[in-house]
Amino acid sequence: MGSGESDMDCNGTIERLYRFLDGELTEERRLDIQHHLDDCSPCLGAFDFEAELRVVIANRCKDHVPESLRQRVHAALVEEERRDRDLSEA
């Protein structure tokens, strides 16, 4: 890379697309991918699809958890913590 030009190609862009969307890349790598997306409509299409898919999933895949279940889970966690504390004090 050192020449100032990005060595990011389509394969590298697609391979890193999820990490790009999740914000898990270095600033340099994010810029490389962004520059590639600016110039490559097929990769930009893949990016747009994945970004839109994430929005749809986030909006549609929300399960309603009944309050009674929340309370049972909370009680079980509290009980587990109590048991761990009792065992460590014994």
Secondary structure, 3 states (H helix, E strand, C coil): CCCCCCCCCHHHHHHCHHHHHCCCCCHHHHHHHHHHHHHCHHHHHHHHHHHHHHHHHHHHCCCCCCHHHHHHHHHHHHHHHHHHHHHHHC
